[in-house]
């Protein structure tokens, strides 16, 4: 059982110094220290400026007990807002680029939250002060299951405190370090990558370019689903949503050939499939006009156009998504050199390309990563129509995107503790190789038939939302 250490009710004394790790760096130095002294007297007479988000805007959290606890605390508050006196700090969780994060809970409640505390006196530049406001503004806009909810913003003395969701499973980078070879099997990679893709799609639809995707910023909730964090490097742009129909050509197995396959073992391979054209209506909201010259981010994840300083747009997120996929599958990043400078040279080099494991199971993943790591952003997958083109890649075949928030997280990942939910999930991820697809389908069919026969046709025990993937079965970085 986790030991809880509560700090005094009226005095919060959290004075300590810690070293920023080499995975979250400032451009001025590889190592730096930041001291947080939080000794302000918390009383009802303190000069406090507090603003809280409106509960009516958080539609996907209406049934969440944490949100219910927040609403109850606001009702009991004299001015209808959350203040520091309503919180009990438990322990320090980590240090970010701008401030520190603490685990806390509401008094007289078991609901736990993360409190990001930013000491504005320690932010010596206008740029960092602007980043604080950028993060607070963006957090206040978010309403998505794979992104954090800003429950309250509290401005006390020279501190800005952001009360957000707590992710007890830590971050994906820490989880990777617990795996053999610091990498994940293909099935969990698909699960985490799909949820991150949906989160990025949502941000881009709001005109937000993230610019800080990496495993450290992908937190894991208690139910095993992801939550992106750290939005201080984002920038906003205009976005024009479009809805249009497009033609796609797909290669599929002929149903008649599948029925006759057992008697046609000698049929030529080219006769076992056919091309079909389908018309699909799709919604696209990609900030294609986004533009910035700021060189920010984590050096191993920087896109070539960002390193060059000639200006970049939303395509930097799709490059980072390719690096993210590569690291989950290989345990390292593809352009990492012996130093930060060498890494940046490898990124912008026209001859340096990503090297992949010789593993046929990764063919589809390799094809997707290569299309994301195109150094010319105009030719990079996702830069024209955003996440829609990436979702249609064979790597993600089989995903029912509208149901993704109800999929079961991969339980076989070492170190991932998933809280059992009282509500059943709609489906889960199963990686199926092409060789086993036929036997898999026969097993599924026989299962359905057994279900019908055992229930006398009155009840069907099958899960209509079950799906499978048609695929093949596989120390901290610094910021600029």
C-alpha positions, 0 to 999 in steps of 0.5 A: 500500500502506498504511503501517504504523507500529508503536509500541514494544513496551513503551511506547505513547505516543499523546499528541495533542489533536484537536477533536471535529467538529460532527457528534458533539456534547456538550450543553455546547459545540459544540467540545471537545478531548480528550487521550489520554495512553497511557504506561502501561508494558506488561509482564507484571508490570503490574497488569491486570484483563482479561476476554474474551468466550467463543468459544463464544458467537460462533456466526456467526464460527466460520469467521472467520480473525480469530476463529481468531487470537483463540482462538490468542492466548488459548491461548498466553496464560498466563491465557487472556486477551488483554492489551495486550501482545498488540496492536500499535497501527498508527494512530488511526482516530477519536474518539468521544463517550467515547474514541478508536479505534485500528487494531491487530493481534495480534502474530505475526498479520495479523488486524486489529481496532479498539481503542476506548480509554476514559480513565476519568479523563477521564469526569467524570460518573457518567453517562458512566462508566455509558455505558461499562459499558452499551456494554461490556455490550451488545457482549458480548451481540451475535452478529450479522453486521451488529453488531460482535463484542467479542473482548476487554475489557481494563482497564489502569490507568485505561483501559478498552479494547474490542477489536472488529471493524475496518471498513476501508471507513469509515462510510456518512457518509464514503461519502455525501460521495464521491457526486454530491449526497452521495446514493446511487442507489435500489439501494444505498439499499435494500441498506444500509437492509435490512441496517440494518433487520435489525440494528435488529430484532435489537437490539429483539428483545433489548430494546435501544433503539439511539438513535444511528442515523446514517450515521456509525455505520453502518460498512462491512466489507471485504466491503461489508456494514454494521456498526452501531457506538457503543452507549453511548446504548442502554438496555435494556428487557423484551421479550415475543416473540410468534408469531402468524398474521395476514391480509394483503391484497395486490394482484397481477397475475393469472397468467392475465391475464399469459399473455393480456396480449399479446392483450388490450392493450385490457383495462381497467387494473383488470382487470390485477390482483386482490386476494388474501389470505394468512395469514402466521405472523410472529415479533415481538419489539418492546420496546413497554414500553421507556421513558426520559426521557433526551434523548440522540442526534444532534439531526437524528435526534431523534424528536419525543417525545425532544425534548419530554422527555415520555418515549420508547420503541423508536419513536425508532429507527424515526423515526431509520430514516426520517431515515436513509433520507431522508438516503441518498436526498437528501443531507441530513436533512428537518428541518435548520434554520439552527441546532440550535435551529431543527432541533429546532423543525422536528422538533416542529412539527406543520406542518413535514413532510419535502420530497421531490424531484419524482421518480416513482422515489422513490414507494415510498421516499417512502411508507415515509419518510412512514410512519416520520416520523409525529410521533405514535409511536402511529401510526408504522410499526414501533411496534406490531410492529417491523421486521415491518411495515417489511419488508412495505412495497413498498419492500423487495419482492423481498428474501429476508430469510433470505438477506440476509447473502449478497447482493452489495453494490453495486459501483457505489458510488463509493469502496466497495472490496469485497474479493472473497470466495472464496465466491459470494454467493447473489444481488444487488440489481437495481432493476427499473422496472414498465415493464421488469418484463415484458421482464426476466421474459422475458429471465430465462426465456430465460436459463433455457431457454438454460441447460437446452438448453446443458447437455442438461438435466443441469445447470441453471446458473441461480441459484435464489437470484437475486432482483430488486426490484420497484420504481422505478429514482435535516461532522459532526453533534453529539450531545445 
